[in-house]
Amino acid sequence: MIRSVLIANRGEIACRIIRTARRLGIRTVAVFSEVDAEALHVRSADVAVCIGAPPAIESYLVGERIIAAAMATQAEAVHPGYGFLSENAEFAQSVVDAGLVWIGPRPASIRAMGLKDAAKRRMQAAGVATVPGYLGDDQSPDRLASEAAVIGYPVLIKAAAGGGGKGMRKVDDAADFADALSSCQREAAAAFRNDQVLLEKWVTSPRHIEVQVFGDTHGNVVHLFERDCSLQRRHQKVIEEAPAPGMDPVTREAICAAAVRAAKAVDYVGAGTIEFIADASEGLRADRIWFMEMNTRLQVEHPVTEEITGQDLVEWQFRVASGEALPKTQDELSIVGWAMEARLYAEDPSKGFLPSTGPLDAFAIGAAHRIDTGVEQGGAISPFYDPMIAKVIARGTDRDSARRSLAASLAATVIWPLKTNAGFLVKILEHPAFVDERLDTGLIGREGEALIAPDTPSPAVLAAAASRLVPQSFAPGFRLNAPPVDQAYFLLDRLPIQIRFDPRAAAGGTATATMVSERGQTWRLTPWRTTGVTADPAADGSLLAPMSGRVTVVGVSMGERVKAGRKLVVMEAMKMEYSLVAPFDGIVAELDAVAGSQVADGAMLVRIEREEGA
């Protein structure tokens, strides 16, 4: 067994690997960027090494520094987790060349499955069905357009070297093909330095189903059954479950056997996932499920497979990398119960899922079977990396019990001051289509408005919270020990509201604010102490930071006259930009924004004052 491992990753996956390594008696080495110096994965490891500045390109993506850290700490192996360098064949080869053990598939296998078009050709040769489409080398616009016509619209254009939804466009009509192709190629070139595309027939009622496979160095390959990852937002998975709803034994046998053939076709070693697209318009059928791609690493959603099989996949990775045979044969693996996982993110659904970064002053997730996280109360979500807070995993004897357990855990979540998608996840889990197993990858897109519409707490919850603040409220005419007033005035975050309550129920405390939580959402309730507050934060010309992040551009100066709609400040967080514009014609009366500075959510950046007579 390997005795020491360096984990070339951060956050929840690094903490999750450390837990298994500690149980197996394996010494752990963490790497970290300067902003992660106090991170949970750093404090959990036996040894930690700083490898650079906060941007990933200067730290977690610098393979030479990671290998140097492994050598300096006498680590025997490198575990890449997922993301960052986990599917980088060159990095994997560099690890092997340095005399270290790579806990992952052979570099040749990563290369074989790294390009979608080449991988599909290999799968076709292995007898694995693929989506009808075009994989040719002729990338001229005319050839691609003619192939799209042969396939039949709608078609999907996909970057050959892509992933994560980048370089992907659905085209419904031939007239739109040329523009969509150009856009797709530009995005693919920017993201992957490769603008080659492939074409696929668009599946009308698509389900995203994947199979966990595992191979060892002794020629054994098994599957650990399927997962359903159809709940997606902009091609990013939101909720995963295992097994897949509606999967009958015959179809399961067919898809899992195809996954094993796919893995054997590339002499696969270690943990991998074969991803399929299913046309579920008539239910799941073996003849309407096609290979999409292979992920040559451990998946984010691997916990649901662990929960239904009772296996620790990270332990399997350590054992296989140590030269051992797979811990179980195919006949020894079976499905018990149901598991669901939700990805809890620091983001604001009501603002287009803008990242929400900063400190975690309050952090509590409702009782759950399993919570995988890399943060804790008092920590922070950095603007430099993926804003995942935790993976919340529930299990049950059947799908509905797992679903209800997961919804309850998320509904009881309290996180402040960051905004999260917990309430959004609760709405998905309770949506009739999800409850009734009427799934496809377009569900969230179709129901988006209902799922992201901002909520407010119920009157009962608000009344209970207001009663705790009564001694500090100053509703006109309010007096302690007087008859109950009909209402008092408060700010719910920045929204002025009136709350009816009985002041005789007041807690008698001295709080000036309190947190109000319901169905996974958290607000701050404070007494309304100012006059002239309106529901529109920009009505008085005050422009506040919509998220925690970095100010990248300040396009005005104090005293400058501006027109309504002019871009004044640009912010960036999690690789997303947000522009603040003048709400009306006026003069810059206050300017607190400084290019290059980090600001908190809600910070005053600019105030525009109307000119006299305007």
C-alpha positions in Angstrom: 0.0 0.0 0.0 1.2 3.5 -0.8 2.5 5.2 2.4 2.3 8.9 1.5 0.3 10.9 -1.1 0.3 14.5 -2.3 -3.1 15.8 -3.2 -2.9 18.1 -6.2 -6.2 19.8 -5.4 -8.1 21.9 -2.9 -11.5 22.2 -1.2 -14.0 19.4 -0.6 -12.3 16.8 -2.8 -8.9 17.3 -1.0 -10.6 16.9 2.4 -12.5 13.9 1.1 -9.3 12.2 -0.1 -7.6 13.0 3.2 -10.3 11.3 5.2 -9.8 8.0 3.4 -6.0 8.3 3.4 -6.1 8.8 7.2 -8.3 5.7 7.7 -5.8 3.7 5.6 -2.8 5.1 7.5 -1.5 7.0 4.5 0.5 10.2 5.2 -1.0 13.2 3.4 0.6 16.3 1.8 -1.6 19.3 0.8 -0.7 22.0 -1.6 -2.2 25.5 -1.4 -2.1 28.9 -2.9 -1.5 31.9 -0.8 -5.2 32.7 -0.4 -5.8 29.1 0.9 -3.2 29.2 3.7 -5.9 28.7 6.4 -8.1 26.4 4.3 -9.6 23.3 5.8 -7.7 20.9 3.5 -4.5 22.6 4.5 -5.2 22.2 8.3 -6.4 18.6 7.8 -3.3 17.3 6.0 -0.1 16.0 7.8 2.1 18.4 5.7 1.2 21.4 3.6 3.2 23.3 0.9 2.5 26.7 -0.6 2.8 26.5 -4.4 2.0 30.1 -5.5 -0.3 33.0 -5.9 -4.1 32.8 -5.7 -4.9 32.5 -9.4 -5.0 28.8 -10.3 -2.8 29.4 -13.3 -0.1 30.5 -10.9 -0.5 27.7 -8.4 -2.9 24.7 -8.8 -2.3 24.5 -12.5 1.5 24.7 -12.3 2.5 21.0 -12.6 6.2 21.6 -12.0 5.6 23.2 -8.6 3.3 20.3 -7.6 5.9 17.7 -8.5 8.6 19.7 -6.7 6.4 19.8 -3.6 5.9 16.0 -3.8 9.7 15.4 -4.1 10.5 17.8 -1.3 8.0 16.2 1.1 9.0 12.6 0.1 5.5 11.8 -1.1 5.3 8.5 -3.0 2.2 9.3 -5.0 0.1 12.2 -6.5 -3.7 12.1 -6.3 -5.2 14.8 -8.7 -8.8 14.8 -7.4 -11.1 16.2 -10.1 -10.7 19.4 -12.1 -7.4 21.3 -12.4 -4.8 18.8 -13.7 -6.8 15.6 -13.2 -7.3 14.9 -16.9 -4.0 16.4 -18.2 -2.1 13.6 -19.8 1.2 15.6 -19.9 1.0 16.2 -16.1 0.3 12.6 -15.5 3.3 11.6 -17.6 5.5 14.1 -15.7 4.4 12.5 -12.4 5.4 9.1 -13.7 8.6 10.3 -15.2 9.5 11.8 -11.8 9.3 8.3 -10.2 6.0 9.0 -8.4 2.9 7.0 -8.5 0.0 8.6 -10.5 -3.3 7.8 -8.9 -5.3 7.8 -12.0 -5.6 6.2 -15.5 -2.5 5.8 -17.7 -1.6 8.9 -19.6 -2.3 7.0 -22.9 -5.9 6.4 -21.7 -6.4 10.0 -20.9 -5.2 11.0 -24.3 -7.3 8.4 -26.0 -10.5 9.7 -24.4 -9.6 13.4 -24.3 -10.8 14.4 -27.8 -14.5 13.7 -28.2 -14.3 12.8 -32.0 -11.4 10.4 -31.6 -13.0 8.8 -28.5 -16.2 8.2 -30.5 -14.4 6.5 -33.3 -12.7 4.2 -30.8 -16.0 3.5 -29.2 -17.6 2.6 -32.5 -14.8 0.2 -33.2 -15.4 -1.4 -29.8 -19.1 -1.9 -30.6 -20.4 0.9 -28.3 -23.3 2.8 -29.9 -22.7 6.6 -30.4 -25.1 9.4 -31.2 -25.6 9.8 -34.9 -23.4 12.7 -36.2 -20.3 13.8 -38.0 -16.8 13.3 -36.7 -14.8 14.1 -39.8 -11.5 16.1 -40.2 -13.0 18.3 -42.9 -13.9 21.4 -40.9 -14.9 23.7 -43.7 -18.1 25.6 -43.0 -19.7 24.2 -46.2 -18.9 20.6 -45.3 -20.2 21.0 -41.7 -23.3 22.7 -43.0 -24.0 19.9 -45.5 -23.4 17.2 -42.8 -25.8 19.0 -40.5 -28.5 18.9 -43.3 -27.9 15.1 -43.6 -28.2 14.6 -39.9 -31.4 16.7 -39.8 -32.2 19.6 -37.5 -32.0 20.3 -34.7 -28.3 19.5 -34.4 -25.8 20.0 -31.7 -22.4 21.6 -32.4 -19.8 20.5 -29.8 -16.1 21.4 -29.4 -14.0 18.2 -30.0 -11.8 19.1 -27.1 -14.5 20.5 -25.0 -16.2 20.0 -21.6 -18.4 21.8 -19.1 -20.7 23.1 -21.8 -18.1 25.4 -23.4 -18.1 25.4 -27.2 -21.5 23.9 -27.5 -24.5 25.2 -29.4 -27.9 23.8 -30.3 -29.1 24.8 -33.8 -32.7 24.5 -34.7 -32.6 25.7 -38.3 -30.1 25.8 -41.3 -30.4 29.6 -41.4 -28.7 29.8 -38.0 -26.0 27.3 -38.6 -23.2 29.5 -39.8 -23.4 32.0 -37.0 -23.7 29.3 -34.4 -20.7 27.5 -35.8 -18.5 30.6 -35.8 -19.5 31.4 -32.2 -18.8 27.8 -31.1 -15.4 27.7 -32.8 -14.3 31.0 -31.2 -15.3 29.8 -27.7 -13.6 26.4 -28.3 -10.4 28.1 -29.4 -10.4 30.4 -26.4 -11.2 27.7 -23.9 -9.2 24.7 -25.3 -6.9 26.2 -27.9 -8.6 23.9 -30.4 -11.5 25.1 -32.6 -12.3 21.7 -34.1 -16.0 20.7 -33.7 -18.2 17.6 -34.2 -21.9 17.4 -34.9 -24.5 15.3 -33.2 -28.2 14.7 -33.7 -30.1 16.7 -31.0 -31.9 14.3 -28.7 -35.5 15.5 -28.1 -36.0 14.2 -24.5 -32.4 13.8 -23.3 -31.5 12.0 -20.1 -27.8 12.2 -19.0 -26.9 8.8 -17.6 -23.4 7.7 -16.6 -21.8 4.5 -15.5 -19.0 4.3 -12.9 -16.2 1.9 -14.1 -13.0 0.7 -12.4 -10.0 -1.1 -13.8 -6.9 -2.5 -12.3 -3.4 -3.4 -13.6 -4.3 -7.1 -13.7 -6.8 -6.7 -16.6 -10.0 -6.6 -14.4 -12.7 -4.1 -15.2 -16.0 -3.8 -13.4 -18.9 -1.3 -13.3 -20.5 0.0 -10.1 -23.9 0.7 -11.8 -25.3 3.9 -13.1 -26.1 7.5 -12.0 -28.6 9.9 -13.4 -27.3 13.5 -13.9 -30.1 14.9 -16.0 -30.8 17.9 -13.7 -28.5 20.5 -15.2 -28.3 24.2 -15.6 -26.4 25.4 -18.7 -24.8 22.0 -19.1 -23.6 21.9 -15.5 -24.9 19.2 -13.2 -27.1 20.3 -10.2 -28.5 17.2 -8.7 -27.3 13.6 -9.2 -28.9 10.3 -8.1 -28.2 6.6 -8.1 -29.6 4.4 -9.4 -31.3 6.1 -12.4 -35.1 6.4 -12.2 -36.9 4.2 -14.6 -34.0 1.9 -15.3 -35.1 -1.7 -15.8 -32.7 -4.7 -15.3 -32.4 -5.4 -19.1 -31.5 -1.8 -19.9 -29.1 -1.6 -17.0 -27.3 -4.7 -18.1 -27.0 -3.3 -21.6 -25.6 0.1 -20.6 -23.3 -1.2 -18.0 -21.9 -3.8 -20.3 -21.3 -1.1 -22.9 -19.4 1.0 -20.3 -17.1 -2.0 -19.5 -16.4 -2.5 -23.2 -15.6 1.2 -23.5 -13.1 1.0 -20.6 -11.4 -2.1 -21.9 -11.0 -0.5 -25.3 -8.5 1.9 -23.8 -6.9 -0.5 -21.3 -8.4 1.5 -18.5 -6.9 1.6 -15.0 -8.5 3.4 -12.0 -11.8 5.2 -11.6 -13.6 6.5 -14.7 -17.0 7.4 -15.9 -18.6 6.6 -19.2 -21.3 9.2 -20.0 -24.3 8.4 -22.1 -27.2 10.4 -23.6 -30.6 8.7 -23.6 -33.7 9.5 -25.6 -36.3 9.1 -22.9 -39.3 10.2 -25.0 -40.6 6.6 -24.6 -38.8 5.7 -21.4 -35.3 4.3 -21.0 -34.5 1.7 -23.7 -31.2 0.0 -24.5 -31.5 0.9 -28.2 -31.9 4.6 -27.5 -28.9 5.2 -25.3 -25.6 6.4 -26.8 -22.1 7.0 -25.7 -21.1 10.7 -25.3 -17.7 10.8 -23.6 -15.5 9.4 -20.9 -14.3 11.3 -17.9 -10.9 9.8 -17.0 -11.0 10.7 -13.3 -13.1 10.6 -10.1 -16.4 12.4 -10.6 -17.8 15.1 -8.4 -20.9 12.9 -7.9 -19.1 9.7 -6.9 -20.6 9.8 -3.4 -24.0 8.6 -4.7 -22.3 5.5 -6.1 -20.5 4.9 -2.9 -23.8 5.1 -0.9 -25.7 2.5 -3.0 -22.8 0.1 -3.3 -21.1 0.5 0.2 -17.7 1.0 -1.4 -15.1 3.7 -0.9 -13.9 4.6 -4.4 -11.0 6.6 -3.1 -9.8 3.5 -1.2 -10.2 1.6 -4.5 -8.0 4.2 -6.2 -5.3 3.8 -3.6 -5.3 0.0 -3.8 -5.3 -0.1 -7.6 -2.4 2.4 -7.7 -0.5 0.3 -5.2 -0.8 -2.7 -7.7 -3.5 -4.6 -5.9 -6.4 -6.2 -7.7 -9.9 -4.7 -7.5 -11.4 -5.1 -4.0 -14.6 -6.7 -5.5 -15.6 -8.8 -8.5 -18.7 -7.9 -10.5 -20.7 -10.6 -8.9 -19.9 -9.2 -5.5 -21.4 -5.7 -6.3 -25.0 -4.8 -5.9 -27.4 -1.9 -5.4 -28.9 -1.2 -2.0 -31.3 1.7 -1.6 -31.2 5.1 -3.2 -28.9 8.1 -3.0 -29.1 11.8 -4.1 -26.5 14.5 -4.1 -27.0 18.3 -4.4 -24.3 20.7 -5.2 -24.6 23.6 -2.8 -23.0 26.8 -4.3 -22.3 30.3 -3.1 -24.3 32.0 -5.8 -27.4 34.2 -6.1 -30.1 32.6 -8.3 -32.1 35.8 -8.3 -29.2 37.6 -9.9 -28.5 35.2 -12.7 -26.5 32.9 -10.4 -23.8 35.5 -9.8 -21.1 34.1 -7.5 -21.3 35.2 -3.9 -17.9 35.3 -2.2 -16.6 36.4 1.1 -16.8 35.2 4.8 -19.0 32.4 6.1 -20.1 34.1 9.4 -22.9 31.5 9.7 -22.6 28.0 8.2 -25.0 25.2 9.1 -26.5 22.6 6.9 -29.5 20.6 8.0 -29.1 17.1 9.2 -27.9 15.0 6.3 -26.6 11.5 5.8 -23.3 12.9 4.4 -21.8 16.3 3.8 -18.6 16.7 1.8 -17.2 20.2 2.2 -13.9 22.0 2.2 -15.1 25.0 4.3 -16.4 25.7 7.8 -18.0 28.5 9.8 -15.5 31.4 10.1 -13.9 30.4 6.8 -14.5 32.1 3.4 -15.4 31.4 -0.2 -12.6 32.8 -2.4 -13.3 34.6 -5.7 -10.5 32.7 -7.3 -12.0 29.3 -7.5 -15.2 27.3 -8.0 -17.8 28.6 -5.5 -19.0 25.2 -4.3 -19.7 25.2 -0.5 -20.5 21.6 -0.1 -22.0 18.4 -1.6 -25.1 17.4 0.4 -25.8 13.7 0.1 -29.0 11.9 1.3 -29.9 8.2 1.1 -33.0 6.2 1.6 -34.7 2.9 1.0 -36.2 4.3 -2.1 -36.1 7.4 -4.3 -38.8 9.3 -2.6 -37.3 8.9 0.9 -33.9 10.0 -0.4 -35.5 13.0 -2.1 -37.5 14.1 0.9 -34.4 13.7 3.2 -32.3 15.8 0.9 -34.9 18.5 0.5 -35.3 18.7 4.3 -31.5 19.0 4.8 -31.3 21.9 2.3 -34.4 23.6 3.7 -32.8 23.8 7.1 -29.6 25.3 5.8 -28.4 28.6 7.3 -25.6 30.4 5.5 -24.8 34.1 6.0 -23.8 36.6 4.6 -23.3 34.7 1.4 -26.2 34.0 -0.9 -26.6 30.3 -1.9 -28.6 28.1 -4.2 -30.1 26.1 -1.3 -33.6 27.5 -1.9 -33.3 26.8 -5.6 -32.4 23.2 -4.9 -35.3 22.7 -2.6 -37.7 24.0 -5.3 -36.2 21.5 -7.8 -36.5 18.6 -5.4 -40.2 19.5 -4.8 -41.1 20.2 -8.4 -43.8 17.8 -9.6 -41.8 16.7 -12.7 -38.9 15.7 -10.6 -41.0 14.0 -8.0 -42.8 12.0 -10.7 -39.5 11.1 -12.5 -40.4 13.1 -15.6 -36.7 14.1 -16.1 -34.7 15.4 -18.9 -31.8 17.9 -19.2 -34.1 20.7 -20.2 -36.2 20.7 -17.0 -34.5 23.5 -15.2 -34.3 25.6 -18.4 -38.0 25.3 -18.9 -39.0 25.9 -15.3 -36.3 28.5 -14.6 -38.4 31.5 -13.7 -40.4 29.6 -11.1 -37.3 28.0 -9.6 -35.3 31.2 -9.3 -38.0 33.7 -8.4 -36.9 35.4 -5.2 -38.9 34.5 -2.1 -39.6 36.3 1.1 -40.1 34.6 4.5 -43.6 33.6 5.6 -45.5 36.1 7.8 -45.2 33.7 10.8 -41.4 33.5 10.5 -41.1 37.3 10.0 -43.4 38.0 13.0 -41.3 35.7 15.2 -38.1 37.4 14.1 -39.6 40.9 14.5 -40.6 40.1 18.0 -36.9 39.6 18.9 -36.1 43.0 17.6 -39.0 45.0 19.2 -36.9 46.7 21.9 -34.8 48.2 19.1 -37.5 49.0 16.6 -39.0 52.4 16.3 -42.3 52.2 14.6 -44.1 55.5 15.1 -46.0 55.5 18.4 -44.5 52.3 19.7 -44.1 51.9 23.4 -43.2 48.9 25.5 -46.0 47.6 27.7 -48.6 49.4 25.5 -51.4 47.7 23.6 -50.2 45.7 20.6 -49.4 47.8 17.5 -50.6 46.6 14.1 -47.2 46.8 12.4 -43.6 47.9 12.6 -41.1 48.7 9.8 -38.0 46.8 9.0 -35.4 46.2 6.2 -35.3 42.6 4.9 -31.8 42.7 3.5 -32.3 46.0 1.6 -36.0 45.7 1.0 -38.3 47.8 3.2 -41.2 45.7 4.6 -44.0 46.1 7.2 -44.5 43.3 9.7 -47.6 42.7 11.8 -46.8 41.1 15.1 -47.7 41.2 18.8 -45.0 43.1 20.7 -46.1 41.4 23.9 -44.2 38.3 22.5 -41.0 40.3 22.3 -37.9 38.5 23.6 -36.7 41.6 25.3 -33.2 41.4 23.9 -30.9 44.1 22.6 -30.3 42.8 19.1 -30.2 45.3 16.3 -30.4 42.7 13.6 -31.2 39.0 13.3 -31.0 36.3 10.6 -34.3 34.9 9.2 -34.1 31.5 7.5 -36.7 29.5 5.7 -36.6 26.8 3.0 -32.9 27.1 2.5 -32.8 30.9 2.2 -31.4 33.4 4.7 -32.1 37.1 5.1 -31.0 39.8 7.4 -33.7 41.6 9.3 -33.0 45.0 10.8 -35.2 47.8 12.2 -35.9 50.5 9.7 -33.9 53.4 11.1 -33.7 55.7 8.1 -36.3 57.7 6.1 -36.6 57.8 2.4 -35.5 54.1 1.9 -37.1 52.6 -1.2 -37.3 49.1 -2.6 -34.9 50.1 -5.4 -31.3 50.4 -4.1 -30.4 52.6 -7.1 -33.4 55.0 -6.8 -31.3 57.5 -4.9 -28.4 57.0 -7.3 -26.4 54.7 -5.0 -24.8 51.8 -6.8 -23.9 48.9 -4.5 -21.6 45.9 -5.3 -24.0 43.1 -6.4 -21.5 40.5 -5.1 -18.1 40.2 -3.4 -15.3 40.5 -5.9 -12.7 42.6 -7.5 -13.2 46.0 -9.1 -11.6 45.7 -12.6 -12.6 49.0 -14.2 -13.6 52.4 -12.9 -14.8 54.4 -15.8 -15.7 57.8 -14.2 -14.2 60.4 -11.9 -15.6 62.5 -9.1 -17.8 65.4 -10.3 -18.1 64.0 -13.8 -21.4 64.3 -15.6 -22.9 61.0 -16.8 -25.8 59.9 -18.9 -28.3 57.2 -17.9 -27.0 53.8 -19.0 -23.4 54.7 -19.0 -21.1 52.0 -17.7 -19.4 53.3 -14.6 -17.8 50.3 -12.8 -17.0 46.7 -13.8 -16.6 44.0 -11.2 -15.3 40.4 -11.6 -15.8 37.3 -9.5 -15.4 33.6 -10.4 -14.4 34.6 -14.0 -17.7 36.5 -14.4 -18.0 40.2 -15.1 -20.8 42.5 -13.9 -21.2 46.1 -15.1 -22.9 48.9 -13.0 -24.5 51.6 -15.1 -25.8 55.1 -14.3 -29.5 54.8 -13.3 -30.2 58.3 -14.6 -28.5 61.5 -15.9 -26.5 63.2 -13.2 -23.2 64.0 -11.5 -20.8 61.6 -9.7 -21.3 62.7 -6.1 -19.5 59.8 -4.4 -16.8 57.5 -5.8 -15.5 54.7 -3.5 -14.6 52.2 -6.2 -10.9 51.7 -6.8 -9.6 49.6 -9.7 -7.9 46.4 -8.5 -9.5 46.5 -5.0 -11.6 43.7 -3.4 -15.1 44.8 -2.2 -17.8 43.0 -0.2 -21.3 42.4 -1.4 -23.4 45.5 -0.8 -20.5 47.9 -0.6 -21.1 51.4 -1.9 -19.2 52.0 -5.1 -20.7 55.1 -6.8 -23.5 57.5 -6.1 -25.0 59.6 -8.9 -26.8 62.8 -7.9 -29.4 64.4 -10.1 -28.6 67.8 -11.4 -30.8 70.7 -10.3 -33.8 70.9 -12.6 -33.2 67.5 -14.1 
